[in-house]
Amino acid sequence: MTPNGSAIRAIREAQKLSIRALSNRTGLNRGYLSRLERGLIRETTAERVEGIAQAMRVPTAAITHKEMKP
């Protein structure tokens, strides 16, 4: 699954949620979340993306790249 790091960061910041708090909610390492937000991790498991979405209370589609179809 392809996460949209800038969307994750924007939603997290809009919710006034720190990376540390998101790490606590998801069980994912803060460094991993930071790399994800900066776009350094281009693919990850669906479970991780779904866990982040659930922790931020948004649909999974809000934090993933959608494929453009002609």
MOPAC internal coordinates of N, CA, C and O (Angstrom, degrees):
PM7 1SCF
backbone

  N    0.0000 0     0.00 0     0.00 0    0    0    0
  C    1.4417 1     0.00 0     0.00 0    1    0    0
  C    1.5281 1   108.06 1     0.00 0    2    1    0
  O    1.2310 1   120.50 1   -36.78 1    3    2    1
  N    1.3131 1   116.64 1   143.22 1    3    2    1
  C    1.4583 1   121.54 1  -176.81 1    5    3    2
  C    1.5272 1   110.48 1  -103.75 1    6    5    3
  O    1.2310 1   120.25 1   -72.75 1    7    6    5
  N    1.3277 1   117.13 1   107.25 1    7    6    5
  C    1.4616 1   120.04 1   179.65 1    9    7    6
  C    1.5294 1   111.52 1   -76.21 1   10    9    7
  O    1.2310 1   120.38 1   -29.61 1   11   10    9
  N    1.3191 1   116.87 1   150.39 1   11   10    9
  C    1.4552 1   122.65 1   175.21 1   13   11   10
  C    1.5302 1   106.78 1  -103.00 1   14   13   11
  O    1.2310 1   121.01 1   -85.16 1   15   14   13
  N    1.3205 1   115.68 1    94.84 1   15   14   13
  C    1.4544 1   121.31 1  -174.77 1   17   15   14
  C    1.5186 1   114.16 1   -58.26 1   18   17   15
  O    1.2310 1   120.68 1   139.14 1   19   18   17
  N    1.3367 1   116.30 1   -40.86 1   19   18   17
  C    1.4662 1   118.37 1  -179.12 1   21   19   18
  C    1.5231 1   110.95 1   -66.98 1   22   21   19
  O    1.2310 1   119.96 1   146.31 1   23   22   21
  N    1.3205 1   117.68 1   -33.69 1   23   22   21
  C    1.4632 1   120.84 1   176.82 1   25   23   22
  C    1.5230 1   110.60 1   -68.68 1   26   25   23
  O    1.2310 1   120.55 1   139.29 1   27   26   25
  N    1.3259 1   116.56 1   -40.71 1   27   26   25
  C    1.4616 1   120.50 1   178.26 1   29   27   26
  C    1.5233 1   109.69 1   -60.46 1   30   29   27
  O    1.2310 1   120.60 1   132.62 1   31   30   29
  N    1.3286 1   116.46 1   -47.38 1   31   30   29
  C    1.4647 1   120.71 1  -179.90 1   33   31   30
  C    1.5305 1   111.06 1   -62.83 1   34   33   31
  O    1.2310 1   120.29 1   134.23 1   35   34   33
  N    1.3352 1   117.05 1   -45.77 1   35   34   33
  C    1.4642 1   120.86 1  -178.06 1   37   35   34
  C    1.5328 1   111.26 1   -60.50 1   38   37   35
  O    1.2310 1   120.48 1   135.42 1   39   38   37
  N    1.3225 1   116.68 1   -44.58 1   39   38   37
  C    1.4680 1   120.59 1  -179.95 1   41   39   38
  C    1.5249 1   109.81 1   -67.21 1   42   41   39
  O    1.2310 1   120.74 1   135.96 1   43   42   41
  N    1.3234 1   116.19 1   -44.04 1   43   42   41
  C    1.4722 1   120.06 1  -179.64 1   45   43   42
  C    1.5263 1   110.28 1   -60.26 1   46   45   43
  O    1.2310 1   120.27 1   134.74 1   47   46   45
  N    1.3209 1   117.10 1   -45.26 1   47   46   45
  C    1.4641 1   120.31 1  -179.54 1   49   47   46
  C    1.5271 1   111.71 1   -68.40 1   50   49   47
  O    1.2310 1   120.06 1   142.50 1   51   50   49
  N    1.3252 1   117.50 1   -37.50 1   51   50   49
  C    1.4693 1   121.08 1   177.73 1   53   51   50
  C    1.5274 1   110.95 1   -62.96 1   54   53   51
  O    1.2310 1   120.96 1   148.14 1   55   54   53
  N    1.3286 1   115.76 1   -31.86 1   55   54   53
  C    1.4639 1   120.72 1   178.86 1   57   55   54
  C    1.5232 1   112.07 1   -87.16 1   58   57   55
  O    1.2310 1   120.84 1  -177.07 1   59   58   57
  N    1.3461 1   116.00 1     2.93 1   59   58   57
  C    1.4746 1   121.95 1  -178.54 1   61   59   58
  C    1.5300 1   110.67 1    55.56 1   62   61   59
  O    1.2310 1   121.63 1  -137.84 1   63   62   61
  N    1.3203 1   114.49 1    42.16 1   63   62   61
  C    1.4551 1   122.64 1  -178.18 1   65   63   62
  C    1.5299 1   108.34 1  -106.38 1   66   65   63
  O    1.2310 1   120.17 1   -54.56 1   67   66   65
  N    1.3092 1   117.28 1   125.44 1   67   66   65
  C    1.4652 1   120.32 1   178.92 1   69   67   66
  C    1.5261 1   110.17 1   -79.36 1   70   69   67
  O    1.2310 1   121.18 1   -17.57 1   71   70   69
  N    1.3213 1   115.34 1   162.43 1   71   70   69
  C    1.4717 1   118.95 1   175.61 1   73   71   70
  C    1.5152 1   109.42 1   -61.94 1   74   73   71
  O    1.2310 1   120.44 1   143.25 1   75   74   73
  N    1.3206 1   116.77 1   -36.75 1   75   74   73
  C    1.4675 1   120.80 1   179.18 1   77   75   74
  C    1.5329 1   110.18 1   -61.59 1   78   77   75
  O    1.2310 1   120.38 1   136.12 1   79   78   77
  N    1.3335 1   116.89 1   -43.88 1   79   78   77
  C    1.4659 1   120.53 1   179.67 1   81   79   78
  C    1.5285 1   110.76 1   -65.51 1   82   81   79
  O    1.2310 1   120.86 1   138.43 1   83   82   81
  N    1.3271 1   115.97 1   -41.57 1   83   82   81
  C    1.4680 1   119.25 1   178.36 1   85   83   82
  C    1.5280 1   110.21 1   -64.81 1   86   85   83
  O    1.2310 1   120.63 1   141.42 1   87   86   85
  N    1.3132 1   116.40 1   -38.58 1   87   86   85
  C    1.4617 1   121.07 1   176.52 1   89   87   86
  C    1.5259 1   110.51 1   -60.46 1   90   89   87
  O    1.2310 1   120.59 1   136.18 1   91   90   89
  N    1.3232 1   116.48 1   -43.82 1   91   90   89
  C    1.4645 1   120.81 1   179.05 1   93   91   90
  C    1.5231 1   111.40 1   -63.39 1   94   93   91
  O    1.2310 1   120.37 1   140.81 1   95   94   93
  N    1.3321 1   116.89 1   -39.19 1   95   94   93
  C    1.4683 1   120.82 1  -178.69 1   97   95   94
  C    1.5244 1   112.75 1   -71.15 1   98   97   95
  O    1.2310 1   120.83 1   145.68 1   99   98   97
  N    1.3462 1   116.02 1   -34.32 1   99   98   97
  C    1.4632 1   119.86 1  -174.24 1  101   99   98
  C    1.5210 1   114.04 1   -98.80 1  102  101   99
  O    1.2310 1   120.64 1   158.16 1  103  102  101
  N    1.3356 1   116.39 1   -21.84 1  103  102  101
  C    1.4540 1   120.05 1  -174.77 1  105  103  102
  C    1.5215 1   112.42 1    80.34 1  106  105  103
  O    1.2310 1   120.36 1  -172.89 1  107  106  105
  N    1.3342 1   116.92 1     7.11 1  107  106  105
  C    1.4640 1   121.26 1   178.79 1  109  107  106
  C    1.5211 1   109.70 1   -91.99 1  110  109  107
  O    1.2310 1   120.37 1   -32.37 1  111  110  109
  N    1.3010 1   116.90 1   147.63 1  111  110  109
  C    1.4547 1   123.72 1   179.94 1  113  111  110
  C    1.5329 1   110.94 1   -62.78 1  114  113  111
  O    1.2310 1   120.35 1   -38.77 1  115  114  113
  N    1.3448 1   116.93 1   141.23 1  115  114  113
  C    1.4718 1   121.12 1   179.79 1  117  115  114
  C    1.5224 1   111.88 1   -59.88 1  118  117  115
  O    1.2310 1   120.24 1   139.64 1  119  118  117
  N    1.3304 1   117.15 1   -40.36 1  119  118  117
  C    1.4588 1   120.92 1   178.49 1  121  119  118
  C    1.5183 1   111.70 1   -61.95 1  122  121  119
  O    1.2310 1   121.07 1   139.86 1  123  122  121
  N    1.3230 1   115.57 1   -40.14 1  123  122  121
  C    1.4654 1   120.66 1   178.15 1  125  123  122
  C    1.5297 1   109.93 1   -62.93 1  126  125  123
  O    1.2310 1   120.54 1   134.17 1  127  126  125
  N    1.3283 1   116.57 1   -45.83 1  127  126  125
  C    1.4643 1   120.30 1   179.90 1  129  127  126
  C    1.5241 1   110.95 1   -63.26 1  130  129  127
  O    1.2310 1   120.24 1   140.30 1  131  130  129
  N    1.3194 1   117.15 1   -39.70 1  131  130  129
  C    1.4611 1   121.38 1   178.28 1  133  131  130
  C    1.5282 1   110.89 1   -62.55 1  134  133  131
  O    1.2310 1   120.14 1   134.54 1  135  134  133
  N    1.3296 1   117.35 1   -45.46 1  135  134  133
  C    1.4631 1   120.90 1   178.46 1  137  135  134
  C    1.5224 1   110.78 1   -64.13 1  138  137  135
  O    1.2310 1   120.41 1   143.67 1  139  138  137
  N    1.3165 1   116.82 1   -36.33 1  139  138  137
  C    1.4608 1   121.69 1   177.92 1  141  139  138
  C    1.5305 1   109.87 1   -62.58 1  142  141  139
  O    1.2310 1   120.64 1   132.62 1  143  142  141
  N    1.3345 1   116.37 1   -47.38 1  143  142  141
  C    1.4618 1   120.76 1  -179.72 1  145  143  142
  C    1.5301 1   112.40 1   -63.76 1  146  145  143
  O    1.2310 1   120.24 1   145.88 1  147  146  145
  N    1.3150 1   117.14 1   -34.12 1  147  146  145
  C    1.4672 1   121.11 1  -179.09 1  149  147  146
  C    1.5243 1   112.70 1   -82.49 1  150  149  147
  O    1.2310 1   120.26 1   179.30 1  151  150  149
  N    1.3140 1   117.10 1    -0.70 1  151  150  149
  C    1.4579 1   120.69 1   177.33 1  153  151  150
  C    1.5151 1   114.32 1    81.14 1  154  153  151
  O    1.2310 1   120.33 1  -166.05 1  155  154  153
  N    1.3299 1   116.97 1    13.95 1  155  154  153
  C    1.4578 1   120.34 1   179.93 1  157  155  154
  C    1.5208 1   111.92 1   -80.70 1  158  157  155
  O    1.2310 1   120.45 1   163.94 1  159  158  157
  N    1.3179 1   116.74 1   -16.06 1  159  158  157
  C    1.4666 1   122.26 1   175.64 1  161  159  158
  C    1.5255 1   105.94 1  -113.45 1  162  161  159
  O    1.2310 1   121.06 1   -68.45 1  163  162  161
  N    1.3171 1   115.58 1   111.55 1  163  162  161
  C    1.4626 1   120.03 1  -173.76 1  165  163  162
  C    1.5245 1   113.32 1   -92.67 1  166  165  163
  O    1.2310 1   120.37 1   155.94 1  167  166  165
  N    1.3146 1   116.89 1   -24.06 1  167  166  165
  C    1.4719 1   120.95 1   179.45 1  169  167  166
  C    1.5204 1   108.46 1  -135.52 1  170  169  167
  O    1.2310 1   120.99 1   -38.91 1  171  170  169
  N    1.3202 1   115.71 1   141.09 1  171  170  169
  C    1.4595 1   121.19 1   175.32 1  173  171  170
  C    1.5170 1   108.39 1  -150.15 1  174  173  171
  O    1.2310 1   120.47 1    -3.08 1  175  174  173
  N    1.2924 1   116.71 1   176.92 1  175  174  173
  C    1.4606 1   119.70 1  -177.31 1  177  175  174
  C    1.5237 1   111.07 1   -75.77 1  178  177  175
  O    1.2310 1   121.44 1   -26.78 1  179  178  177
  N    1.3057 1   114.85 1   153.22 1  179  178  177
  C    1.4629 1   120.57 1   177.35 1  181  179  178
  C    1.5245 1   110.05 1   -61.78 1  182  181  179
  O    1.2310 1   120.48 1   144.55 1  183  182  181
  N    1.3298 1   116.68 1   -35.45 1  183  182  181
  C    1.4659 1   120.71 1  -178.90 1  185  183  182
  C    1.5298 1   110.89 1   -61.99 1  186  185  183
  O    1.2310 1   120.51 1   138.86 1  187  186  185
  N    1.3283 1   116.64 1   -41.14 1  187  186  185
  C    1.4666 1   119.54 1   179.70 1  189  187  186
  C    1.5214 1   111.47 1   -66.77 1  190  189  187
  O    1.2310 1   120.64 1   135.40 1  191  190  189
  N    1.3302 1   116.38 1   -44.60 1  191  190  189
  C    1.4622 1   120.02 1   179.41 1  193  191  190
  C    1.5232 1   110.29 1   -63.50 1  194  193  191
  O    1.2310 1   120.20 1   136.94 1  195  194  193
  N    1.3169 1   117.23 1   -43.06 1  195  194  193
  C    1.4592 1   121.00 1   178.54 1  197  195  194
  C    1.5226 1   110.88 1   -63.81 1  198  197  195
  O    1.2310 1   120.02 1   141.69 1  199  198  197
  N    1.3225 1   117.57 1   -38.31 1  199  198  197
  C    1.4569 1   121.54 1   178.04 1  201  199  198
  C    1.5273 1   111.82 1   -63.74 1  202  201  199
  O    1.2310 1   120.66 1   138.94 1  203  202  201
  N    1.3354 1   116.35 1   -41.06 1  203  202  201
  C    1.4684 1   120.41 1   177.76 1  205  203  202
  C    1.5240 1   109.70 1   -65.40 1  206  205  203
  O    1.2310 1   120.69 1   135.16 1  207  206  205
  N    1.3290 1   116.28 1   -44.84 1  207  206  205
  C    1.4662 1   120.16 1   179.33 1  209  207  206
  C    1.5284 1   110.94 1   -60.41 1  210  209  207
  O    1.2310 1   120.17 1   135.99 1  211  210  209
  N    1.3162 1   117.27 1   -44.01 1  211  210  209
  C    1.4648 1   120.62 1   179.29 1  213  211  210
  C    1.5226 1   110.90 1   -63.88 1  214  213  211
  O    1.2310 1   120.37 1   139.31 1  215  214  213
  N    1.3306 1   116.90 1   -40.69 1  215  214  213
  C    1.4623 1   120.88 1  -179.53 1  217  215  214
  C    1.5262 1   111.33 1   -63.84 1  218  217  215
  O    1.2310 1   120.64 1   148.14 1  219  218  217
  N    1.3402 1   116.38 1   -31.86 1  219  218  217
  C    1.4668 1   120.39 1   179.98 1  221  219  218
  C    1.5356 1   111.90 1   -96.45 1  222  221  219
  O    1.2310 1   121.16 1   179.76 1  223  222  221
  N    1.3387 1   115.39 1    -0.24 1  223  222  221
  C    1.4650 1   121.92 1   178.61 1  225  223  222
  C    1.5372 1   112.81 1    57.56 1  226  225  223
  O    1.2310 1   121.57 1  -132.01 1  227  226  225
  N    1.3321 1   114.60 1    47.99 1  227  226  225
  C    1.4619 1   121.38 1   176.33 1  229  227  226
  C    1.5302 1   108.56 1  -131.35 1  230  229  227
  O    1.2310 1   120.09 1   -20.74 1  231  230  229
  N    1.3360 1   117.44 1   159.26 1  231  230  229
  C    1.4662 1   118.70 1   175.80 1  233  231  230
  C    1.5312 1   110.72 1   -67.23 1  234  233  231
  O    1.2310 1   120.39 1   -30.41 1  235  234  233
  N    1.3039 1   116.86 1   149.59 1  235  234  233
  C    1.4612 1   121.42 1   179.75 1  237  235  234
  C    1.5263 1   110.91 1   -56.29 1  238  237  235
  O    1.2310 1   120.08 1   142.56 1  239  238  237
  N    1.3153 1   117.45 1   -37.44 1  239  238  237
  C    1.4667 1   121.42 1  -178.90 1  241  239  238
  C    1.5309 1   112.18 1   -60.85 1  242  241  239
  O    1.2310 1   119.99 1   156.88 1  243  242  241
  N    1.3301 1   117.63 1   -23.12 1  243  242  241
  C    1.4665 1   121.05 1  -179.17 1  245  243  242
  C    1.5230 1   111.97 1   -70.90 1  246  245  243
  O    1.2310 1   119.84 1   161.23 1  247  246  245
  N    1.3356 1   117.90 1   -18.77 1  247  246  245
  C    1.4709 1   120.01 1  -176.05 1  249  247  246
  C    1.5225 1   112.53 1  -124.55 1  250  249  247
  O    1.2310 1   120.38 1  -156.85 1  251  250  249
  N    1.3227 1   116.88 1    23.15 1  251  250  249
  C    1.4652 1   120.57 1   176.58 1  253  251  250
  C    1.5216 1   109.17 1  -125.80 1  254  253  251
  O    1.2310 1   121.32 1   -22.88 1  255  254  253
  N    1.3323 1   115.07 1   157.12 1  255  254  253
  C    1.4617 1   120.42 1   174.05 1  257  255  254
  C    1.5198 1   107.36 1   -81.27 1  258  257  255
  O    1.2310 1   121.16 1   -48.21 1  259  258  257
  N    1.3006 1   115.38 1   131.79 1  259  258  257
  C    1.4544 1   119.54 1   176.66 1  261  259  258
  C    1.5127 1   108.48 1   -96.62 1  262  261  259
  O    1.2310 1   120.77 1   -40.21 1  263  262  261
  N    1.3124 1   116.13 1   139.79 1  263  262  261
  C    1.4493 1   119.95 1   177.94 1  265  263  262
  C    1.5220 1   108.84 1   -74.94 1  266  265  263
  O    1.2310 1   121.56 1   -45.03 1  267  266  265
  N    1.3329 1   114.62 1   134.97 1  267  266  265
  C    1.4708 1   119.38 1   178.08 1  269  267  266
  C    1.5166 1   108.11 1   -84.55 1  270  269  267
  O    1.2310 1   120.76 1   -51.15 1  271  270  269
  N    1.3256 1   116.15 1   128.85 1  271  270  269
  C    1.4659 1   120.27 1   178.47 1  273  271  270
  C    1.5272 1   108.18 1  -113.13 1  274  273  271
  O    1.2310 1   120.60 1   -44.40 1  275  274  273
  N    1.3466 1   116.45 1   135.60 1  275  274  273
  C    1.4719 1   119.17 1  -178.21 1  277  275  274
  C    1.4915 1   113.61 1   -67.05 1  278  277  275
  O    1.2310 1   120.10 1   180.00 1  279  278  277

